[in-house]
Amino acid sequence: MKMLVSLALTALAALAPAASEGAPDQRRDQQEAWDQRRTGRILPLRDIEARVIPKMRGAQYIGFDFDSVSAIYTLKFLRDGTVIWVEVDGRSGQIVGRTGN
């Protein structure tokens, strides 16, 4: 039993670095988004959501991503089993792209 537990812990330890590799980039994007929002270079997420979500009737809002380099929010929706991505310019609030139905 001890050997089985030891193997399981070893396997988990081996996976830990791979699981956390994206974390620094995500924190950097979050910090950049916060800085841009604080200085008024981008609109708050809540403003973006208030503009886009009402246009997506019949779709469930799943969440968002933010690209700090392009200042693009990507809002994700689900409708009838299809994922829809709506890209919004964080500076102007204008929809600049959409995939899905």
C-alpha positions as CSV (number, residue, x, y, z in Angstrom):
1,M,0.0,0.0,0.0
2,K,2.8,2.4,0.9
3,M,4.4,1.8,-2.5
4,L,1.2,2.6,-4.3
5,V,0.8,5.8,-2.4
6,S,4.4,6.7,-3.1
7,L,4.0,6.1,-6.8
8,A,0.8,8.2,-6.9
9,L,2.6,11.1,-5.1
10,T,5.6,10.8,-7.4
11,A,3.3,11.0,-10.4
12,L,1.5,14.0,-9.1
13,A,4.8,15.7,-8.3
14,A,5.9,15.1,-11.9
15,L,2.8,16.8,-13.2
16,A,2.9,19.8,-11.0
17,P,5.5,21.8,-13.0
18,A,3.6,21.2,-16.3
19,A,0.3,22.3,-14.7
20,S,1.7,25.6,-13.5
21,E,3.7,26.6,-16.5
22,G,0.9,28.9,-17.8
23,A,0.4,30.6,-14.5
24,P,3.1,33.4,-14.9
25,D,1.7,34.4,-18.3
26,Q,-1.8,34.5,-16.9
27,R,-0.8,36.6,-14.0
28,R,1.1,38.9,-16.3
29,D,-2.0,39.3,-18.6
30,Q,-4.2,39.9,-15.5
31,Q,-1.7,42.6,-14.2
32,E,-1.5,44.2,-17.6
33,A,-5.3,44.3,-17.9
34,W,-5.6,45.8,-14.4
35,D,-3.0,48.5,-15.3
36,Q,-4.7,49.3,-18.6
37,R,-8.1,49.5,-16.9
38,R,-6.8,51.7,-14.1
39,T,-5.3,54.1,-16.5
40,G,-8.4,54.2,-18.7
41,R,-6.8,52.6,-21.8
42,I,-9.5,49.9,-21.8
43,L,-13.1,49.6,-20.7
44,P,-14.0,47.6,-17.7
45,L,-15.1,44.0,-18.3
46,R,-18.5,44.8,-16.9
47,D,-19.1,47.5,-19.5
48,I,-18.0,45.1,-22.3
49,E,-20.4,42.4,-20.9
50,A,-23.2,44.9,-20.7
51,R,-22.8,45.7,-24.4
52,V,-22.4,42.2,-25.7
53,I,-24.5,39.8,-23.5
54,P,-27.9,41.3,-24.4
55,K,-27.1,40.8,-28.1
56,M,-26.6,37.0,-27.5
57,R,-30.2,36.0,-26.9
58,G,-30.6,32.3,-26.3
59,A,-26.9,31.8,-25.5
60,Q,-25.4,31.1,-22.2
61,Y,-22.4,33.3,-21.2
62,I,-19.5,31.1,-20.2
63,G,-16.7,33.6,-19.5
64,F,-14.0,35.6,-21.1
65,D,-10.3,35.9,-22.0
66,F,-8.3,39.0,-22.3
67,D,-5.3,39.5,-24.6
68,S,-3.2,42.4,-23.1
69,V,-1.2,42.8,-26.3
70,S,-4.1,43.4,-28.6
71,A,-6.5,44.7,-25.9
72,I,-9.1,42.2,-27.1
73,Y,-11.7,40.7,-24.9
74,T,-13.0,37.3,-26.1
75,L,-16.3,36.5,-24.6
76,K,-17.4,32.9,-24.8
77,F,-21.0,31.7,-25.2
78,L,-22.8,28.4,-25.6
79,R,-25.9,28.0,-27.7
80,D,-27.4,24.6,-28.8
81,G,-24.1,22.8,-28.1
82,T,-22.1,25.3,-30.1
83,V,-19.4,27.5,-28.6
84,I,-19.5,31.1,-29.9
85,W,-16.6,33.5,-29.4
86,V,-17.2,37.2,-29.6
87,E,-14.1,39.4,-29.9
88,V,-14.4,42.9,-28.5
89,D,-12.0,45.8,-28.8
90,G,-11.3,46.7,-25.1
91,R,-10.6,50.3,-26.0
92,S,-13.8,51.1,-28.0
93,G,-16.1,48.3,-26.9
94,Q,-16.9,47.5,-30.5
95,I,-17.3,43.9,-31.6
96,V,-14.5,43.1,-34.0
97,G,-15.0,39.4,-34.7
98,R,-17.3,36.4,-34.0
99,T,-17.1,32.7,-34.6
100,G,-19.9,30.2,-34.3
101,N,-23.6,30.8,-34.7
